[in-house]
Amino acid sequence: MYPLVILHILNTIFESLLPPERRNIFHKQYFKLSGVSGTYVEKNITLDRGTRIELSCRLDNKYSHLKSLQVTWKRGNETVRHINKTETSWSIQLRISDNSKLGSYSCTLKGEEEISAIFHLQVPKIEGKEKPIVSYEGDTAVMICKSFGYTPIAWTWYMTNGSEQIAINDTLLANKYVIHRISANVTHMKILKLTKEDNGVYWCEAAFELGKSKGKLKLKVLSFMVPLKPFLAIVAEVVILVTIIFLYEMYSKKKEKSAEAEKEFDQIEQL
Amino acid sequence: MPPPATTGRAPGPPDGGWGWAVVFGAFISIGFAYAFPKGLAIFFKEIQDFFGTSYSEIAWVSSIMLATTYGAGPISSILVNRYGSRPVVIFGGLLCGIGMVSAAFCTSILQLYICVGFITGFGLALNLQPSVIIIGKYFLKRRPIANGLAMAGSPVMLCTLAPLNQFLFDNFGWRGSFLILGAILLNCCVAGALFRPIGPATASVKTQMAEEGKGALKEEVTEDAMEMSSPTNVPMENKTEEEGGKDCCEKINQYLDFSLFKHRGFLIYLIGNVLMFLGFFAPIVFLAPYAKHIGIDEYSAAFLLSILAIVDMIARPTTGIIANSKWVRPRIQYFFSFSIAFNGTCHLLCPLASGYTGLVVYSIFFGLAFGMVCAMLFETLMDLVGAARFTSAVGLVTIAECCTILLGPPIGGTLIDTFGDYKYMFIKCGAVMVLAGTFLFIMNYYNYRMLAKEEKERKVKEDPKEDPVRTENEGRNNWNKETAQDGPELEPLREEQEGLKKEVNGTNEV
């Protein structure tokens, strides 16, 4: 099914210093796509700073004979006007300077069938932690956020209070929160003297030139009673088992001794 | 079991009965000793983040633990020689528990090194050695099976600890997990409680040993007594000058039998094993990274290790049963050398494995070979030196192996980093192990021949009246010889073969 549609989309990112690169894409016959109209390919493009970008949809040389192809470039509902057309490719050039220019751009080839390709232009994603960080009252919790490959301008930490997100000011609450920027791409927040109220969701936000990106972290604060219960249960089990084993041993030794005593008694009688 | 006809003849090992409970205890003890350091790796990432250290600093925790477990072998042997297996294992269990519980309250990486590395590692060392030793005390005829079953504890515990550790970590964080793991390690005390003391300690046995010309040997303690037999009390007929002269040498020999270094079989085993361990553990450490390197995803790579563990689990008792059969038992050293060489060949063929299927096949064969070697690791040593001297032997062997075990993975890692290719590491491990296997094979062939020769000479020399043992072929006298002589057991086993045939036809003790 889908392998039949191999529509590789060419995208070119060029900054003023770098030469553009082009790659060939194949557009597979849509003849075989009967009944599969409305399919599309997607591609995510990560941008952390302002740049010029060229997106193009290109038709493979094999299918250049196909006529009556109409290509439209859209961003959401808006149509992009300025399309550079060649015989087999349709491209648009964009200048991405701020957050408003990011989004999803799609090129739609309308012939007998309709095929789309969508480019998602977005800021780099920040990974938080899926599983909650478990810590204990009075202890310290360390939260780390990393950005892969792209260097943020600044990091901000937020804690969630109900439905609000409140920025954490570490200069104000210096004995509670310590925020470090370990390296360009890594930020580090330590929460000291944990209490039950520190339970909840935290966000680390990385600010890029083109926008902001958030990572989610969860913190669970437990009291020491929580692991203490299984601990005491297991210790009790060990003590009980050891006692049973020793009692059994004493019991079987007594049995042996009385059996031996009987035997000796018999032997003495025989003598 | 027939009661001893003459006084002074020690009853042989029971080969069953309470022995199986001891095997179960050893299963748990050995399982913890081998599997626990590996299972801790799950916590390292979190601890690394918490203390803000680098990965290599965290890896030291594992290394210190492993080094202590193997390096404290002689201390363990000395304590077992003095106090018997049971108190040592119980103390070891307590130590492990205390170590992990105190680790839960650590505030620096140095404290972790001490609590997890040294204290827990030492506790595990006090668990490992006595468990292996006491199997030799309880079993003779069925000893390979008992060894195989007990060593199967390692993969079983690993398979249990890995998901358990993950579960504990998700629910309690690393501190709570360490606390609970400390309690779990206390179960080693339960295993220790099962190790009921057993063993002959008669005067005639001692005089026979003295005739051999070795240093004074410490017999396994009887149930509640702690005997201190000083060297001067035991009549030494053919004492050599070195051992006769200094008091402190005798004292040390009492605790740890250094005269083993003159024992041919022991030296062969030591050299072969020290060589083998250079290439033994590295492939396991690098299997998952290698799989990821050739493009396999993380879960499938982890699954390879699970396959290895499951095959290992089955291979160990099976090897024990095979090694116990009457065809293999007299030539068990050859079987051991073969399994080492087989292991090495697997590694040499690994670079040829392409894709996931190839690696699965490799994991299966590797698990099989690994299990075979581990099942017989201590059995062959017992076979060579006899149960009486095994206590000291195992301590000396583990401290010698300690160095190569610690060196193996880093050397492999250096090879990988230098050449950027995993195949050289596999080739190195495979070559080392094939070499070790071949060495052991040849040297044991030589050893068997020398033993046969010595046996002939002894038969010619000795007056048959003095030693009625030789004229009888019954099992118990062979057991007696087994405990009396600290030479290799091949001779009693050979005579025992006729005895075994009779036993097989008769009723079997369970």
Interface residues (C-beta under 8 A of the other chain):
Chain A: K131 I133 V134 S135 Y136 D139 T140 V142 I144 H188 L222 V226 P227 L228 P230 F231 L232 I234 V235 V238 L241 V242 I245 F246 E249
Chain B: D49 F50 G52 F169 D170 N171 F172 G173 R175 G176 S177 L179 I180 G182 A183 I184 L186 N187 C189 V190 A193 L194 R196
